[in-house]
Amino acid sequence: MSIGSGPAAGFRSLEGMDGADSPSSPSAVATTTVCVTGATGYIGSWLVRSLLRRGYNVHATARDTGKASRLLSTFSGNSGLKIFRSDLNEEGSFDEAVKGCLAVFHVAASMEFNVPVEENIEDHVRSKITEPAVRGTLNVLQACSRAGSVKRIVFTSSISTITAKDDKGEWRELVDESSVTPINGVWNTKPRGWVYILSKLLTEEKAFQFAKEKCIDLVSIIPPTVAGPFLTTDVPASVQVLLSPVTGDPNLYPILVSVHSRLGSIPLVHIEDICNAHIFLMEQQGAEGKFLCSVGSSTLPQLTDLLSLEYPYFSSERFAKGFHNAIPPVISSKRLTNLGFKFKYGVKDIIEQSVACCIKNGFLKCPITEGINN
């Protein structure tokens, strides 16, 4: 079944929307309903709030509706919010949530980085993680196909699907949406976080395949490490990974190092910017394919220097050695910015706000130092 006759077919005119995370006045969005899966997660919860502030009606899905209600019902504009219990593992459980929606943001995903089993590990990963992840994504897309109202799906991918090294293991000068991590290479080398990398690669691949077969308009947004403030009660995994040099987390710091070894730096985006980019791609009629969304990158020594400036309890000296001094590849978001998207926050803003929110949350101790906000 075809959903629309072209990119964003059937969308109302959304002229005058400037991309800011603020309430929108145009009546064009007043009766527009969209769906967000994984609405209690880091990106999902912020995206729900951003959409409500713009005047959209939002169908938010979560496995735990009680948790979703406690978090999301506090947002301004929540009269336009409906919460639905949906589970990626249950076929048909998204049907009611997407019914009547013009667009769907598929944000929900497993955050498994590694697995504890050692024997038959590949069979375990296939049967317990990657195959359920693919089925879950197809459950959402099938619900969209059955609904008949959905004109565009925005799929949240990951920078883990991208590599800065070519087939010969040499550094690329420019990294963009075409710099895809080979699936076979992940199975063979099993780098840190390899389970999550595989899950994202396979779900994105199957999503585009299904969308092409069913003539569904699907675009994919590729976030790097997402950080900044958060609305969830728990510190998001991506923020914990970013701050792992400070916390010394033995499981998360190697993931940061793995990102650096694959990309030559740590690309970043602010949580507000990534959510604005989701909405921008939903509204842009000319959007198609994949879009990398990174405002900038820092090498690990540069990142730790920034962390030490914002959090004086932390010393970056021990991180200064052991990383190549060559100019890192450029992580390009030109496909996105050429469409007209503008980033609001830079790398320094992201670090500063991540540290401040984690101090306020109690995840980091509060230094008795002038300049650090409580």
C-alpha positions in Angstrom: 0.0 0.0 0.0 1.4 3.4 -0.9 1.5 6.0 1.8 1.3 9.3 -0.1 2.3 10.0 -3.6 5.6 11.5 -2.8 7.8 12.9 0.0 5.6 14.2 2.8 2.6 14.1 0.5 -0.5 15.3 2.3 1.4 17.5 4.8 -0.2 20.9 5.6 1.8 24.0 4.8 4.1 24.5 7.8 5.7 27.8 6.7 6.7 30.0 9.5 8.0 27.1 11.6 11.5 28.3 12.5 12.8 25.1 14.1 13.1 26.5 17.6 11.9 24.4 20.6 9.1 26.8 21.5 5.3 26.9 21.1 4.1 27.3 17.6 1.2 29.5 16.6 0.3 28.3 13.1 -3.0 26.6 13.0 -1.5 24.2 10.4 -0.3 21.9 13.2 -3.2 22.4 15.5 -5.0 19.3 14.3 -1.9 17.3 13.1 -1.3 14.1 15.0 2.0 12.4 15.1 3.3 9.3 16.9 6.5 8.9 18.9 7.7 5.4 19.8 10.0 4.9 22.9 8.5 8.0 24.4 10.1 7.5 27.9 13.7 7.4 26.5 16.1 10.3 26.3 15.4 11.4 22.7 11.8 10.2 22.8 10.7 12.2 25.9 12.4 15.4 24.7 10.9 14.9 21.2 7.4 14.5 22.7 7.8 17.8 24.6 9.2 19.6 21.6 6.2 18.4 19.5 3.7 19.4 22.1 5.3 22.9 22.4 4.9 23.3 18.7 1.2 22.5 18.9 1.2 19.0 17.5 -1.1 16.3 19.0 1.1 13.4 20.1 0.5 9.7 20.4 3.3 8.5 22.7 4.1 4.8 23.0 5.7 3.0 25.9 5.8 -0.4 27.4 5.1 1.1 30.8 2.2 3.6 30.5 2.5 4.5 34.2 6.1 5.6 33.8 5.1 7.4 30.6 2.3 9.2 32.3 4.4 10.4 35.2 7.1 11.7 32.9 5.1 13.1 29.9 2.0 14.4 31.5 4.0 17.2 33.3 4.8 18.8 29.9 3.1 21.9 28.8 0.6 21.3 26.1 -0.2 17.9 27.4 -3.9 18.2 26.5 -2.7 17.2 23.0 -1.0 14.0 24.4 -2.3 10.5 24.4 -0.3 7.6 25.8 -0.5 4.1 24.4 0.9 0.8 25.7 3.0 -0.7 22.8 5.7 -3.4 22.8 8.1 -4.0 19.9 7.8 -7.7 20.6 4.0 -7.8 20.3 2.7 -7.8 16.7 -0.1 -5.3 16.2 0.5 -3.5 19.4 1.2 -0.2 17.5 -2.0 -0.3 15.5 -4.0 2.0 17.8 -1.1 4.3 18.5 -0.5 5.2 14.8 -4.1 5.3 13.8 -4.9 8.8 12.4 -1.3 9.9 12.6 0.2 11.9 9.8 3.8 11.0 10.8 5.6 8.5 13.0 8.9 8.9 14.7 10.4 5.5 15.4 12.8 6.2 18.3 12.3 3.1 20.4 15.3 0.7 20.4 17.3 -1.7 22.6 20.4 -0.2 24.3 22.2 -3.5 24.6 26.0 -2.9 24.1 27.4 -6.3 25.0 26.1 -9.8 26.1 27.3 -11.9 29.0 27.3 -15.3 27.3 30.5 -16.7 25.8 29.4 -19.9 24.1 27.3 -19.8 20.9 27.4 -16.0 21.3 26.5 -15.3 17.7 23.4 -17.5 17.8 22.4 -15.9 21.1 22.8 -12.4 19.6 20.8 -13.3 16.5 18.0 -15.0 18.3 17.7 -12.8 21.4 18.7 -9.3 20.2 19.0 -8.6 16.5 16.1 -10.6 15.2 13.7 -9.3 17.8 14.9 -5.7 17.1 14.2 -6.2 13.4 10.8 -7.7 14.1 10.0 -4.8 16.4 10.8 -2.2 13.7 8.8 -4.1 11.2 5.9 -4.3 13.6 5.9 -0.5 13.7 6.2 -0.1 9.9 3.4 -2.7 9.3 1.2 -0.7 11.6 1.9 2.4 9.6 1.1 0.6 6.4 -2.2 -0.6 7.8 -3.2 2.8 9.2 -3.3 4.5 5.8 -2.9 8.0 7.3 0.9 8.0 7.8 2.7 10.1 5.2 6.2 9.9 6.6 8.2 7.8 9.0 11.4 9.2 10.7 13.6 6.4 11.8 16.2 7.1 14.5 19.4 5.4 13.5 22.9 5.8 15.1 26.4 6.9 14.4 27.4 3.3 15.1 26.3 2.5 11.6 29.0 4.8 10.3 32.8 4.4 10.1 35.6 6.7 9.1 37.8 3.9 7.8 37.6 2.6 4.2 37.7 -1.0 3.1 41.5 -1.0 3.4 41.4 0.3 7.0 42.6 3.8 5.9 41.1 7.0 7.3 38.7 8.8 5.1 39.0 12.6 4.9 35.3 13.1 4.9 32.6 10.9 6.6 29.0 11.1 5.5 25.9 9.0 5.2 27.6 6.7 2.6 30.4 5.7 5.1 28.5 2.7 6.3 30.0 0.2 8.8 30.2 -3.3 7.1 27.9 -5.8 8.9 30.3 -8.6 8.3 33.1 -6.6 9.8 31.1 -6.2 13.0 30.4 -9.9 13.2 34.0 -10.7 12.6 35.8 -8.2 14.9 33.1 -7.7 17.6 34.3 -4.3 18.8 33.0 -2.7 22.0 29.3 -2.1 21.7 29.1 -4.5 18.8 25.7 -5.8 19.7 24.2 -2.4 19.6 26.0 -1.6 16.3 24.6 -4.8 14.7 21.1 -4.1 16.0 21.1 -0.6 14.5 22.7 -1.7 11.2 20.2 -4.5 10.6 17.1 -2.6 11.7 17.9 0.4 9.5 18.6 -1.9 6.5 15.4 -3.8 7.0 13.4 -0.6 7.5 14.5 0.9 4.2 13.9 -2.5 2.5 10.4 -2.7 3.8 9.7 0.9 3.1 10.8 0.5 -0.6 8.7 -2.7 -1.0 5.6 -1.0 0.4 6.2 2.5 -1.1 6.4 4.0 2.4 8.1 7.4 2.7 10.9 6.8 5.3 13.8 9.0 6.2 16.6 8.0 8.6 18.4 10.4 11.0 21.8 9.4 12.3 22.6 10.9 15.7 26.1 10.8 17.1 26.6 10.9 20.9 23.6 12.8 22.2 24.0 14.8 25.3 22.9 17.9 27.2 20.1 18.2 29.7 17.6 15.4 30.2 14.0 15.0 31.3 14.2 11.3 32.4 14.8 10.4 36.0 17.8 8.2 35.1 20.9 9.6 33.4 20.7 8.6 29.7 23.2 6.0 28.5 24.7 8.4 25.9 25.4 11.0 28.6 26.9 8.4 30.8 29.2 7.3 28.0 30.2 10.9 27.3 31.1 11.4 31.0 32.8 8.1 31.4 36.3 9.7 31.5 35.1 11.5 34.6 33.3 8.6 36.2 35.8 6.0 35.2 33.0 3.5 34.3 34.8 0.4 33.2 32.0 -0.7 30.9 31.2 2.6 29.3 34.6 4.2 28.8 35.8 1.5 26.4 32.7 2.3 24.3 33.8 5.9 24.0 37.3 4.7 23.0 35.7 2.4 20.4 33.8 5.4 18.9 37.0 7.3 18.7 38.9 4.4 17.1 36.1 4.0 14.5 35.6 7.7 13.7 38.8 9.4 14.7 36.9 11.7 17.1 33.8 11.8 19.2 31.0 13.5 17.2 28.3 15.2 19.3 24.8 16.7 19.1 22.7 18.5 21.7 19.5 16.8 22.6 17.4 19.8 21.6 19.1 20.0 18.2 18.6 16.3 17.5 14.9 16.6 18.3 14.5 19.7 16.2 16.2 17.8 13.3 13.7 15.0 13.7 10.8 17.4 13.3 12.6 19.3 10.5 12.9 16.1 8.5 9.3 15.2 9.1 8.2 18.6 7.8 10.6 18.9 4.9 9.0 17.7 1.7 12.3 17.3 -0.1 13.9 15.0 2.6 14.7 11.5 1.5 17.2 8.8 2.6 19.7 9.2 5.4 20.8 12.3 7.3 23.8 12.6 9.6 23.2 15.0 12.4 26.4 16.1 14.2 27.3 19.7 15.2 31.0 18.9 15.6 33.6 16.5 17.0 36.3 16.4 19.6 39.2 14.0 19.9 39.4 12.3 23.2 42.1 14.6 24.5 40.1 17.6 23.4 37.0 16.2 25.0 38.7 15.5 28.3 40.1 19.0 28.3 36.6 20.4 28.0 35.3 18.1 30.7 38.1 19.3 33.1 37.1 22.9 32.4 33.5 22.3 33.4 34.3 19.9 36.2 37.4 20.8 38.1 37.4 17.6 40.2 38.5 15.9 37.0 42.0 16.0 35.6 42.5 15.4 31.8 46.2 14.9 32.0 46.1 11.1 31.9 44.1 11.1 28.7 46.5 13.3 26.7 48.7 10.4 25.5 48.0 7.4 23.4 45.8 9.0 20.6 47.0 9.9 17.2 47.8 13.5 16.5 46.7 13.5 12.9 43.8 15.7 11.8 40.6 13.6 12.3 38.2 13.0 9.5 35.5 15.5 9.0 32.0 14.2 10.1 29.8 15.9 7.6 26.1 16.9 8.2 25.9 18.8 4.9 23.0 16.8 3.6 21.0 18.1 6.6 22.3 21.7 6.6 21.9 22.0 2.9 18.2 21.5 3.3 18.2 24.5 5.7 18.6 23.0 9.1 20.5 25.1 11.6 22.2 23.9 14.8 21.5 25.9 18.0 24.3 24.5 20.3 28.0 23.8 19.9 30.3 21.2 21.4 31.2 23.4 24.4 27.5 24.0 25.1 26.8 20.3 25.1 29.6 19.5 27.6 28.7 22.4 29.9 25.0 21.5 30.0 25.7 17.8 30.4 27.9 18.3 33.4 25.6 20.9 35.0 22.5 18.6 34.6 24.4 15.6 36.0 25.6 17.7 39.0 22.0 18.8 39.6 20.8 15.2 39.3 23.4 14.0 41.7 25.2 11.8 39.2 28.3 13.9 39.7 29.5 15.5 42.9 29.1 19.2 43.1 32.6 20.9 43.1 33.0 23.8 45.5 34.4 25.9 42.7 33.3 29.2 41.3 31.7 29.0 37.9 30.0 25.6 38.3 26.2 25.9 38.5 24.3 23.9 41.1 
